[in-house]
Amino acid sequence: KKVLVTGASGQLGQCVKRLSSRYQELEFTFASSDDLDLTLFGVVSAYLRLHEFDYCINCAAYTKVEQAEKEQEMAYLINAEAVKNLAANCAENDCVLIHISTDYVFDGKQETPYTEDDETCPLNVYGASKLMGEEYIRGLMEDYFIFRTSWLYSDIGHNFFNTIRKKAEAGEELNITTTQKGTPTNAYDLAEFILELIANDNQNFGTYHYSNLGEATWYDFAEEILKHMKTNSQLKVNNDFQTIATRPEYSVLSKEKLQNAFSTPVEDWKVSLEKL
Ligand code: NDP
């Protein structure tokens, strides 16, 4: 099977790349934004027609949540319009699209884990643009997987795990909020989950929630990272962060639908953190 990975230089893209050597039966093409800019609609069409991929794992996105409030057009172009074009072309070329979305499609007013059927109501431009991308896919094709994930981290790129680690190593003060609750998700776990579904030829297409199990505040997450690093850096609670983008207070995702449709186990977030 031929697998295209878009946004291959990002965090998730690189995790997929690192794990890909375990799947000798799959033929991968890793395309960074330099190789394949998804906003060049004609180029994407021609590329998919030429290569006849069986799967496209779309790891590309505009992910700067704060900046998206100021760069709305760019956020919608990458997270919605480029996804629409990608979906239309995947449908036309019999290519299964595996797309990643976010817990930020929800408003966080709920107090129990969000299911795939719960009403969406994004609080910020990033969430709204990602939701529009999802809706385009659902409207344009049938053979797709959309995985909404949350608090993605790894030892690659810009993420909370790396930020805390670097600050702790530099002896900087760590002021962390306790106001939001969600689930940290090891990006390698998500990458492996996707590769397994391709290898197993799973056809349970649809929209799913994928995160690690359990729930945490950013403070809990930071505490666990420090424990993992075996440092004695101290944490302080700070709930006065001024941000441009509003974030959901609660965005734990229910994994019930996912666990019924796929055999790959999902791990507790604390257990998974230990693997890094
Ligand atoms: P990254 O920001 O690390 O990677 C995104 C990648 O997309 C970058 O490599 C970027 O390339 C690429 N990209 C941006 N614009 C384009 C374009 N026009 N054409 C092609 N590629 C482009 O994100 P993550 O790996 O962390 O996120 C993966 C997915 O998970 C995304 O869909 C994101 O929305 C979703 N997600 C992420 C969460 C998180 O906490 N990180 C939480 C929930 C969901 P370049 O660097 O060259 O611009």
py3Dmol code that shows the C-alpha trace and the ligand (Angstrom):
import py3Dmol

protein = """\
ATOM      1  CA  LYS A   1       0.000   0.000   0.000  1.00  0.00           C
ATOM      2  CA  LYS A   2       1.186   3.505  -0.861  1.00  0.00           C
ATOM      3  CA  VAL A   3       0.973   6.026   1.969  1.00  0.00           C
ATOM      4  CA  LEU A   4       1.412   9.795   1.643  1.00  0.00           C
ATOM      5  CA  VAL A   5       2.256  11.719   4.815  1.00  0.00           C
ATOM      6  CA  THR A   6       1.658  15.468   4.483  1.00  0.00           C
ATOM      7  CA  GLY A   7       3.093  17.987   6.972  1.00  0.00           C
ATOM      8  CA  ALA A   8       5.870  15.452   7.472  1.00  0.00           C
ATOM      9  CA  SER A   9       8.249  17.847   9.225  1.00  0.00           C
ATOM     10  CA  GLY A  10       5.800  18.644  12.035  1.00  0.00           C
ATOM     11  CA  GLN A  11       5.586  16.866  15.388  1.00  0.00           C
ATOM     12  CA  LEU A  12       3.129  14.112  14.410  1.00  0.00           C
ATOM     13  CA  GLY A  13       4.611  13.765  10.920  1.00  0.00           C
ATOM     14  CA  GLN A  14       8.036  13.060  12.392  1.00  0.00           C
ATOM     15  CA  CYS A  15       6.624  10.554  14.873  1.00  0.00           C
ATOM     16  CA  VAL A  16       4.991   8.705  11.962  1.00  0.00           C
ATOM     17  CA  LYS A  17       8.300   8.808  10.105  1.00  0.00           C
ATOM     18  CA  ARG A  18      10.255   7.383  13.048  1.00  0.00           C
ATOM     19  CA  LEU A  19       7.836   4.471  13.422  1.00  0.00           C
ATOM     20  CA  SER A  20       7.392   3.838   9.702  1.00  0.00           C
ATOM     21  CA  SER A  21      10.423   1.530   9.402  1.00  0.00           C
ATOM     22  CA  ARG A  22       8.478  -1.094  11.395  1.00  0.00           C
ATOM     23  CA  TYR A  23       6.005  -1.315   8.498  1.00  0.00           C
ATOM     24  CA  GLN A  24       8.066  -2.728   5.648  1.00  0.00           C
ATOM     25  CA  GLU A  25       4.925  -3.729   3.754  1.00  0.00           C
ATOM     26  CA  LEU A  26       3.901  -0.059   3.401  1.00  0.00           C
ATOM     27  CA  GLU A  27       5.482   2.307   0.886  1.00  0.00           C
ATOM     28  CA  PHE A  28       5.777   5.804   2.389  1.00  0.00           C
ATOM     29  CA  THR A  29       6.180   9.221   0.836  1.00  0.00           C
ATOM     30  CA  PHE A  30       6.936  11.939   3.396  1.00  0.00           C
ATOM     31  CA  ALA A  31       6.083  15.408   2.112  1.00  0.00           C
ATOM     32  CA  SER A  32       6.976  18.523   4.119  1.00  0.00           C
ATOM     33  CA  SER A  33       5.378  21.898   3.390  1.00  0.00           C
ATOM     34  CA  ASP A  34       8.324  22.613   1.061  1.00  0.00           C
ATOM     35  CA  ASP A  35       7.664  19.439  -0.934  1.00  0.00           C
ATOM     36  CA  LEU A  36       3.881  19.770  -1.026  1.00  0.00           C
ATOM     37  CA  ASP A  37       2.186  22.993   0.075  1.00  0.00           C
ATOM     38  CA  LEU A  38      -1.440  22.047   0.620  1.00  0.00           C
ATOM     39  CA  THR A  39      -2.616  25.563  -0.217  1.00  0.00           C
ATOM     40  CA  LEU A  40      -1.427  25.090  -3.808  1.00  0.00           C
ATOM     41  CA  PHE A  41      -4.649  23.363  -4.794  1.00  0.00           C
ATOM     42  CA  GLY A  42      -3.696  22.547  -8.394  1.00  0.00           C
ATOM     43  CA  VAL A  43      -0.344  21.093  -7.350  1.00  0.00           C
ATOM     44  CA  VAL A  44      -2.047  18.854  -4.775  1.00  0.00           C
ATOM     45  CA  SER A  45      -4.578  17.626  -7.381  1.00  0.00           C
ATOM     46  CA  ALA A  46      -1.853  16.775  -9.880  1.00  0.00           C
ATOM     47  CA  TYR A  47       0.294  15.113  -7.207  1.00  0.00           C
ATOM     48  CA  LEU A  48      -2.487  12.802  -6.006  1.00  0.00           C
ATOM     49  CA  ARG A  49      -3.513  11.909  -9.555  1.00  0.00           C
ATOM     50  CA  LEU A  50       0.088  11.079 -10.469  1.00  0.00           C
ATOM     51  CA  HIS A  51       1.059   8.941  -7.478  1.00  0.00           C
ATOM     52  CA  GLU A  52      -2.125   6.901  -6.857  1.00  0.00           C
ATOM     53  CA  PHE A  53      -1.758   6.693  -3.068  1.00  0.00           C
ATOM     54  CA  ASP A  54      -3.941   4.309  -1.068  1.00  0.00           C
ATOM     55  CA  TYR A  55      -3.769   6.451   2.075  1.00  0.00           C
ATOM     56  CA  CYS A  56      -3.017  10.060   2.941  1.00  0.00           C
ATOM     57  CA  ILE A  57      -2.167  10.826   6.581  1.00  0.00           C
ATOM     58  CA  ASN A  58      -2.679  14.555   6.856  1.00  0.00           C
ATOM     59  CA  CYS A  59      -0.328  15.791   9.577  1.00  0.00           C
ATOM     60  CA  ALA A  60      -0.301  19.332   8.136  1.00  0.00           C
ATOM     61  CA  ALA A  61      -2.140  22.116   9.925  1.00  0.00           C
ATOM     62  CA  TYR A  62      -1.989  25.708  11.048  1.00  0.00           C
ATOM     63  CA  THR A  63      -1.440  24.975  14.758  1.00  0.00           C
ATOM     64  CA  LYS A  64      -0.591  28.357  16.298  1.00  0.00           C
ATOM     65  CA  VAL A  65      -3.674  28.829  18.473  1.00  0.00           C
ATOM     66  CA  GLU A  66      -2.812  32.356  19.653  1.00  0.00           C
ATOM     67  CA  GLN A  67      -1.636  33.653  16.275  1.00  0.00           C
ATOM     68  CA  ALA A  68      -4.705  32.249  14.533  1.00  0.00           C
ATOM     69  CA  GLU A  69      -6.795  34.994  16.170  1.00  0.00           C
ATOM     70  CA  LYS A  70      -4.758  37.551  14.190  1.00  0.00           C
ATOM     71  CA  GLU A  71      -4.163  35.446  11.073  1.00  0.00           C
ATOM     72  CA  GLN A  72      -7.689  34.151  10.561  1.00  0.00           C
ATOM     73  CA  GLU A  73      -7.416  33.936   6.785  1.00  0.00           C
ATOM     74  CA  MET A  74      -4.280  31.828   6.951  1.00  0.00           C
ATOM     75  CA  ALA A  75      -5.782  29.521   9.591  1.00  0.00           C
ATOM     76  CA  TYR A  76      -8.900  28.914   7.480  1.00  0.00           C
ATOM     77  CA  LEU A  77      -6.867  28.528   4.291  1.00  0.00           C
ATOM     78  CA  ILE A  78      -4.732  25.720   5.766  1.00  0.00           C
ATOM     79  CA  ASN A  79      -7.161  24.087   8.209  1.00  0.00           C
ATOM     80  CA  ALA A  80     -10.323  24.319   6.115  1.00  0.00           C
ATOM     81  CA  GLU A  81      -9.900  25.200   2.413  1.00  0.00           C
ATOM     82  CA  ALA A  82      -6.743  23.130   1.877  1.00  0.00           C
ATOM     83  CA  VAL A  83      -8.424  20.208   3.662  1.00  0.00           C
ATOM     84  CA  LYS A  84     -11.469  20.574   1.393  1.00  0.00           C
ATOM     85  CA  ASN A  85      -9.223  20.401  -1.658  1.00  0.00           C
ATOM     86  CA  LEU A  86      -7.323  17.435  -0.217  1.00  0.00           C
ATOM     87  CA  ALA A  87     -10.563  15.572   0.586  1.00  0.00           C
ATOM     88  CA  ALA A  88     -12.022  16.172  -2.873  1.00  0.00           C
ATOM     89  CA  ASN A  89      -8.853  14.885  -4.510  1.00  0.00           C
ATOM     90  CA  CYS A  90      -8.533  11.885  -2.198  1.00  0.00           C
ATOM     91  CA  ALA A  91     -12.143  10.958  -3.016  1.00  0.00           C
ATOM     92  CA  GLU A  92     -11.469  11.288  -6.733  1.00  0.00           C
ATOM     93  CA  ASN A  93      -8.364   9.100  -6.559  1.00  0.00           C
ATOM     94  CA  ASP A  94      -9.679   6.381  -4.180  1.00  0.00           C
ATOM     95  CA  CYS A  95      -7.284   7.426  -1.465  1.00  0.00           C
ATOM     96  CA  VAL A  96      -8.363   7.009   2.174  1.00  0.00           C
ATOM     97  CA  LEU A  97      -7.851  10.274   4.055  1.00  0.00           C
ATOM     98  CA  ILE A  98      -6.685  10.079   7.668  1.00  0.00           C
ATOM     99  CA  HIS A  99      -7.080  13.524   9.149  1.00  0.00           C
ATOM    100  CA  ILE A 100      -6.308  14.930  12.590  1.00  0.00           C
ATOM    101  CA  SER A 101      -8.572  17.351  14.393  1.00  0.00           C
ATOM    102  CA  THR A 102      -8.778  18.777  17.872  1.00  0.00           C
ATOM    103  CA  ASP A 103     -10.568  18.866  21.224  1.00  0.00           C
ATOM    104  CA  TYR A 104     -10.846  22.631  20.642  1.00  0.00           C
ATOM    105  CA  VAL A 105     -13.964  22.022  18.512  1.00  0.00           C
ATOM    106  CA  PHE A 106     -15.783  21.895  21.885  1.00  0.00           C
ATOM    107  CA  ASP A 107     -16.587  24.777  24.243  1.00  0.00           C
ATOM    108  CA  GLY A 108     -15.569  22.923  27.401  1.00  0.00           C
ATOM    109  CA  LYS A 109     -18.788  23.610  29.297  1.00  0.00           C
ATOM    110  CA  GLN A 110     -19.432  19.893  29.777  1.00  0.00           C
ATOM    111  CA  GLU A 111     -18.201  18.035  32.881  1.00  0.00           C
ATOM    112  CA  THR A 112     -18.072  14.522  31.435  1.00  0.00           C
ATOM    113  CA  PRO A 113     -15.920  13.261  28.529  1.00  0.00           C
ATOM    114  CA  TYR A 114     -17.018  14.521  25.117  1.00  0.00           C
ATOM    115  CA  THR A 115     -18.357  11.908  22.711  1.00  0.00           C
ATOM    116  CA  GLU A 116     -18.262  12.184  18.925  1.00  0.00           C
ATOM    117  CA  ASP A 117     -22.010  12.993  18.980  1.00  0.00           C
ATOM    118  CA  ASP A 118     -21.734  15.917  21.376  1.00  0.00           C
ATOM    119  CA  GLU A 119     -22.412  19.334  19.989  1.00  0.00           C
ATOM    120  CA  THR A 120     -19.395  21.258  18.734  1.00  0.00           C
ATOM    121  CA  CYS A 121     -18.963  24.941  19.571  1.00  0.00           C
ATOM    122  CA  PRO A 122     -15.394  26.176  19.104  1.00  0.00           C
ATOM    123  CA  LEU A 123     -14.257  29.098  21.246  1.00  0.00           C
ATOM    124  CA  ASN A 124     -11.393  30.244  19.039  1.00  0.00           C
ATOM    125  CA  VAL A 125     -10.370  30.654  15.394  1.00  0.00           C
ATOM    126  CA  TYR A 126      -8.094  27.607  15.433  1.00  0.00           C
ATOM    127  CA  GLY A 127     -10.932  25.368  16.686  1.00  0.00           C
ATOM    128  CA  ALA A 128     -13.446  26.864  14.250  1.00  0.00           C
ATOM    129  CA  SER A 129     -11.091  26.450  11.282  1.00  0.00           C
ATOM    130  CA  LYS A 130     -10.348  22.828  12.237  1.00  0.00           C
ATOM    131  CA  LEU A 131     -14.077  22.100  12.592  1.00  0.00           C
ATOM    132  CA  MET A 132     -14.721  23.521   9.126  1.00  0.00           C
ATOM    133  CA  GLY A 133     -12.025  21.206   7.760  1.00  0.00           C
ATOM    134  CA  GLU A 134     -13.746  18.228   9.386  1.00  0.00           C
ATOM    135  CA  GLU A 135     -17.107  19.232   7.934  1.00  0.00           C
ATOM    136  CA  TYR A 136     -15.691  19.505   4.438  1.00  0.00           C
ATOM    137  CA  ILE A 137     -14.309  15.962   4.718  1.00  0.00           C
ATOM    138  CA  ARG A 138     -17.597  14.523   5.993  1.00  0.00           C
ATOM    139  CA  GLY A 139     -19.445  16.255   3.154  1.00  0.00           C
ATOM    140  CA  LEU A 140     -17.095  15.227   0.363  1.00  0.00           C
ATOM    141  CA  MET A 141     -16.086  11.641   1.000  1.00  0.00           C
ATOM    142  CA  GLU A 142     -16.884   8.366   2.734  1.00  0.00           C
ATOM    143  CA  ASP A 143     -13.511   6.658   3.100  1.00  0.00           C
ATOM    144  CA  TYR A 144     -11.992   8.853   5.772  1.00  0.00           C
ATOM    145  CA  PHE A 145     -10.877   8.746   9.388  1.00  0.00           C
ATOM    146  CA  ILE A 146     -10.941  11.926  11.436  1.00  0.00           C
ATOM    147  CA  PHE A 147      -9.181  11.630  14.786  1.00  0.00           C
ATOM    148  CA  ARG A 148      -9.809  14.473  17.203  1.00  0.00           C
ATOM    149  CA  THR A 149      -6.900  14.497  19.597  1.00  0.00           C
ATOM    150  CA  SER A 150      -5.757  16.680  22.495  1.00  0.00           C
ATOM    151  CA  TRP A 151      -2.614  18.110  24.132  1.00  0.00           C
ATOM    152  CA  LEU A 152      -0.255  16.351  21.731  1.00  0.00           C
ATOM    153  CA  TYR A 153       3.335  16.079  22.964  1.00  0.00           C
ATOM    154  CA  SER A 154       6.563  14.248  22.208  1.00  0.00           C
ATOM    155  CA  ASP A 155      10.304  14.861  22.309  1.00  0.00           C
ATOM    156  CA  ILE A 156      10.006  16.531  18.882  1.00  0.00           C
ATOM    157  CA  GLY A 157       9.173  20.149  18.077  1.00  0.00           C
ATOM    158  CA  HIS A 158       7.247  22.766  19.978  1.00  0.00           C
ATOM    159  CA  ASN A 159       4.961  21.281  22.640  1.00  0.00           C
ATOM    160  CA  PHE A 160       4.288  21.477  26.391  1.00  0.00           C
ATOM    161  CA  PHE A 161       6.553  18.533  27.255  1.00  0.00           C
ATOM    162  CA  ASN A 162       9.555  20.101  25.510  1.00  0.00           C
ATOM    163  CA  THR A 163       8.808  23.573  26.903  1.00  0.00           C
ATOM    164  CA  ILE A 164       8.655  22.350  30.522  1.00  0.00           C
ATOM    165  CA  ARG A 165      11.702  20.181  30.035  1.00  0.00           C
ATOM    166  CA  LYS A 166      13.785  23.046  28.633  1.00  0.00           C
ATOM    167  CA  LYS A 167      12.636  25.527  31.304  1.00  0.00           C
ATOM    168  CA  ALA A 168      13.387  23.049  34.086  1.00  0.00           C
ATOM    169  CA  GLU A 169      16.837  22.361  32.653  1.00  0.00           C
ATOM    170  CA  ALA A 170      17.526  26.113  32.475  1.00  0.00           C
ATOM    171  CA  GLY A 171      16.343  26.530  36.076  1.00  0.00           C
ATOM    172  CA  GLU A 172      13.550  28.895  35.016  1.00  0.00           C
ATOM    173  CA  GLU A 173      10.468  29.497  37.122  1.00  0.00           C
ATOM    174  CA  LEU A 174       7.555  27.265  36.202  1.00  0.00           C
ATOM    175  CA  ASN A 175       4.174  28.952  36.572  1.00  0.00           C
ATOM    176  CA  ILE A 176       1.394  26.651  35.453  1.00  0.00           C
ATOM    177  CA  THR A 177      -2.368  26.924  35.241  1.00  0.00           C
ATOM    178  CA  THR A 178      -4.852  24.627  36.962  1.00  0.00           C
ATOM    179  CA  THR A 179      -7.936  26.004  35.206  1.00  0.00           C
ATOM    180  CA  GLN A 180      -8.110  23.659  32.200  1.00  0.00           C
ATOM    181  CA  LYS A 181      -8.675  19.939  32.218  1.00  0.00           C
ATOM    182  CA  GLY A 182      -7.890  17.656  29.281  1.00  0.00           C
ATOM    183  CA  THR A 183      -5.739  14.668  28.389  1.00  0.00           C
ATOM    184  CA  PRO A 184      -2.081  14.776  27.324  1.00  0.00           C
ATOM    185  CA  THR A 185      -1.541  12.556  24.291  1.00  0.00           C
ATOM    186  CA  ASN A 186       1.774  11.024  23.339  1.00  0.00           C
ATOM    187  CA  ALA A 187       2.168  11.779  19.603  1.00  0.00           C
ATOM    188  CA  TYR A 188       4.009   8.465  19.088  1.00  0.00           C
ATOM    189  CA  ASP A 189       0.919   6.618  20.375  1.00  0.00           C
ATOM    190  CA  LEU A 190      -1.317   8.391  17.875  1.00  0.00           C
ATOM    191  CA  ALA A 191       1.210   7.749  15.094  1.00  0.00           C
ATOM    192  CA  GLU A 192       1.340   4.054  15.954  1.00  0.00           C
ATOM    193  CA  PHE A 193      -2.438   3.842  16.164  1.00  0.00           C
ATOM    194  CA  ILE A 194      -2.758   5.265  12.641  1.00  0.00           C
ATOM    195  CA  LEU A 195      -0.066   2.984  11.201  1.00  0.00           C
ATOM    196  CA  GLU A 196      -1.724  -0.051  12.799  1.00  0.00           C
ATOM    197  CA  LEU A 197      -5.088   0.804  11.295  1.00  0.00           C
ATOM    198  CA  ILE A 198      -3.500   1.033   7.849  1.00  0.00           C
ATOM    199  CA  ALA A 199      -1.559  -2.202   8.328  1.00  0.00           C
ATOM    200  CA  ASN A 200      -4.767  -3.943   9.467  1.00  0.00           C
ATOM    201  CA  ASP A 201      -6.793  -2.425   6.649  1.00  0.00           C
ATOM    202  CA  ASN A 202      -9.423  -1.258   9.134  1.00  0.00           C
ATOM    203  CA  GLN A 203     -12.500   0.015   7.280  1.00  0.00           C
ATOM    204  CA  ASN A 204     -14.490   1.445  10.191  1.00  0.00           C
ATOM    205  CA  PHE A 205     -14.440   4.885   8.609  1.00  0.00           C
ATOM    206  CA  GLY A 206     -15.699   7.913  10.501  1.00  0.00           C
ATOM    207  CA  THR A 207     -14.951  10.525  13.139  1.00  0.00           C
ATOM    208  CA  TYR A 208     -13.293   9.388  16.372  1.00  0.00           C
ATOM    209  CA  HIS A 209     -11.771  10.749  19.547  1.00  0.00           C
ATOM    210  CA  TYR A 210      -8.192   9.686  20.165  1.00  0.00           C
ATOM    211  CA  SER A 211      -6.245  10.720  23.250  1.00  0.00           C
ATOM    212  CA  ASN A 212      -4.498   8.820  25.994  1.00  0.00           C
ATOM    213  CA  LEU A 213      -6.676   7.692  28.911  1.00  0.00           C
ATOM    214  CA  GLY A 214      -7.306   9.683  32.069  1.00  0.00           C
ATOM    215  CA  GLU A 215      -7.402  13.421  32.635  1.00  0.00           C
ATOM    216  CA  ALA A 216      -5.134  16.164  33.897  1.00  0.00           C
ATOM    217  CA  THR A 217      -4.682  19.885  34.339  1.00  0.00           C
ATOM    218  CA  TRP A 218      -1.631  21.510  32.750  1.00  0.00           C
ATOM    219  CA  TYR A 219      -0.260  21.640  36.312  1.00  0.00           C
ATOM    220  CA  ASP A 220      -0.691  17.851  36.713  1.00  0.00           C
ATOM    221  CA  PHE A 221       0.981  17.359  33.349  1.00  0.00           C
ATOM    222  CA  ALA A 222       3.945  19.566  34.302  1.00  0.00           C
ATOM    223  CA  GLU A 223       4.276  17.778  37.644  1.00  0.00           C
ATOM    224  CA  GLU A 224       4.459  14.426  35.882  1.00  0.00           C
ATOM    225  CA  ILE A 225       7.041  15.715  33.377  1.00  0.00           C
ATOM    226  CA  LEU A 226       9.274  16.882  36.250  1.00  0.00           C
ATOM    227  CA  LYS A 227       8.862  13.515  37.972  1.00  0.00           C
ATOM    228  CA  HIS A 228       9.806  11.812  34.719  1.00  0.00           C
ATOM    229  CA  MET A 229      12.920  14.014  34.461  1.00  0.00           C
ATOM    230  CA  LYS A 230      13.800  13.266  38.090  1.00  0.00           C
ATOM    231  CA  THR A 231      14.483  16.953  38.753  1.00  0.00           C
ATOM    232  CA  ASN A 232      13.637  18.829  41.910  1.00  0.00           C
ATOM    233  CA  SER A 233      12.422  21.956  40.058  1.00  0.00           C
ATOM    234  CA  GLN A 234       9.446  23.547  41.765  1.00  0.00           C
ATOM    235  CA  LEU A 235       6.082  24.362  40.236  1.00  0.00           C
ATOM    236  CA  LYS A 236       3.867  27.310  41.091  1.00  0.00           C
ATOM    237  CA  VAL A 237       0.174  27.695  40.327  1.00  0.00           C
ATOM    238  CA  ASN A 238      -0.605  30.705  38.158  1.00  0.00           C
ATOM    239  CA  ASN A 239      -4.125  31.117  36.869  1.00  0.00           C
ATOM    240  CA  ASP A 240      -3.713  34.687  35.608  1.00  0.00           C
ATOM    241  CA  PHE A 241      -2.353  33.997  32.115  1.00  0.00           C
ATOM    242  CA  GLN A 242      -3.616  36.508  29.580  1.00  0.00           C
ATOM    243  CA  THR A 243      -4.251  34.842  26.228  1.00  0.00           C
ATOM    244  CA  ILE A 244      -5.839  36.128  23.043  1.00  0.00           C
ATOM    245  CA  ALA A 245      -7.554  32.839  22.207  1.00  0.00           C
ATOM    246  CA  THR A 246     -10.110  31.415  24.636  1.00  0.00           C
ATOM    247  CA  ARG A 247      -9.625  27.730  25.426  1.00  0.00           C
ATOM    248  CA  PRO A 248     -12.154  25.162  26.643  1.00  0.00           C
ATOM    249  CA  GLU A 249     -11.993  24.601  30.411  1.00  0.00           C
ATOM    250  CA  TYR A 250     -12.783  20.925  30.015  1.00  0.00           C
ATOM    251  CA  SER A 251     -11.910  18.915  26.922  1.00  0.00           C
ATOM    252  CA  VAL A 252     -11.534  15.298  27.988  1.00  0.00           C
ATOM    253  CA  LEU A 253     -12.524  13.068  25.069  1.00  0.00           C
ATOM    254  CA  SER A 254     -14.487   9.834  25.408  1.00  0.00           C
ATOM    255  CA  LYS A 255     -12.673   6.880  23.803  1.00  0.00           C
ATOM    256  CA  GLU A 256     -15.639   4.516  23.885  1.00  0.00           C
ATOM    257  CA  LYS A 257     -16.399   4.654  20.147  1.00  0.00           C
ATOM    258  CA  LEU A 258     -12.695   4.318  19.326  1.00  0.00           C
ATOM    259  CA  GLN A 259     -12.186   1.304  21.563  1.00  0.00           C
ATOM    260  CA  ASN A 260     -15.202  -0.437  20.038  1.00  0.00           C
ATOM    261  CA  ALA A 261     -13.952   0.051  16.484  1.00  0.00           C
ATOM    262  CA  PHE A 262     -10.210  -0.634  16.810  1.00  0.00           C
ATOM    263  CA  SER A 263      -8.199  -3.357  18.505  1.00  0.00           C
ATOM    264  CA  THR A 264      -5.060  -1.271  19.219  1.00  0.00           C
ATOM    265  CA  PRO A 265      -4.989  -0.566  22.972  1.00  0.00           C
ATOM    266  CA  VAL A 266      -4.969   3.007  24.280  1.00  0.00           C
ATOM    267  CA  GLU A 267      -2.702   3.777  27.223  1.00  0.00           C
ATOM    268  CA  ASP A 268      -3.095   5.907  30.326  1.00  0.00           C
ATOM    269  CA  TRP A 269      -1.366   9.275  29.825  1.00  0.00           C
ATOM    270  CA  LYS A 270       0.972   8.848  32.802  1.00  0.00           C
ATOM    271  CA  VAL A 271       2.059   5.372  31.669  1.00  0.00           C
ATOM    272  CA  SER A 272       2.627   6.687  28.162  1.00  0.00           C
ATOM    273  CA  LEU A 273       4.718   9.627  29.331  1.00  0.00           C
ATOM    274  CA  GLU A 274       7.170   7.162  30.857  1.00  0.00           C
ATOM    275  CA  LYS A 275       7.948   5.811  27.360  1.00  0.00           C
ATOM    276  CA  LEU A 276       9.658   9.036  26.240  1.00  0.00           C
TER     277      LEU A 276
END
"""
ligand_1 = """\
48
NDP
P 2.934 20.882 13.984
O 2.670 22.347 14.069
O 4.107 20.323 14.688
O 3.039 20.437 12.463
C 2.188 20.951 11.487
C 2.884 20.810 10.163
O 2.009 21.320 9.152
C 4.190 21.596 10.046
O 5.231 20.726 9.683
C 3.913 22.595 8.958
O 5.019 22.802 8.129
C 2.829 21.907 8.168
N 2.088 22.853 7.336
C 1.618 24.068 7.672
N 1.064 24.646 6.613
C 1.181 23.791 5.574
C 0.825 23.836 4.207
N 0.224 24.893 3.676
N 1.117 22.767 3.432
C 1.749 21.700 3.941
N 2.118 21.606 5.223
C 1.853 22.639 6.029
O 1.586 20.164 14.487
P 1.393 18.767 15.252
O 2.198 17.725 14.595
O 1.538 19.020 16.698
O -0.165 18.510 14.969
C -0.629 17.460 14.129
C -2.143 17.551 14.020
O -2.736 17.404 15.303
C -2.694 18.863 13.464
O -3.778 18.589 12.634
C -3.182 19.599 14.692
O -4.225 20.497 14.383
C -3.659 18.446 15.529
N -3.681 18.711 16.967
C -2.537 19.123 17.606
C -2.531 19.339 18.966
C -1.294 19.786 19.667
O -1.342 19.943 20.891
N -0.178 19.983 18.971
C -3.740 19.126 19.777
C -4.888 18.686 19.011
C -4.830 18.489 17.666
P 6.006 24.067 8.378
O 6.616 23.805 9.713
O 6.950 23.993 7.251
O 5.099 25.267 8.356
"""
view = py3Dmol.view(width=600, height=400)
view.addModel(protein, "pdb")
view.setStyle({"model": 0}, {"cartoon": {"style": "trace"}})
view.addModel(ligand_1, "xyz")
view.setStyle({"model": 1}, {"stick": {}})
view.zoomTo()
view.show()
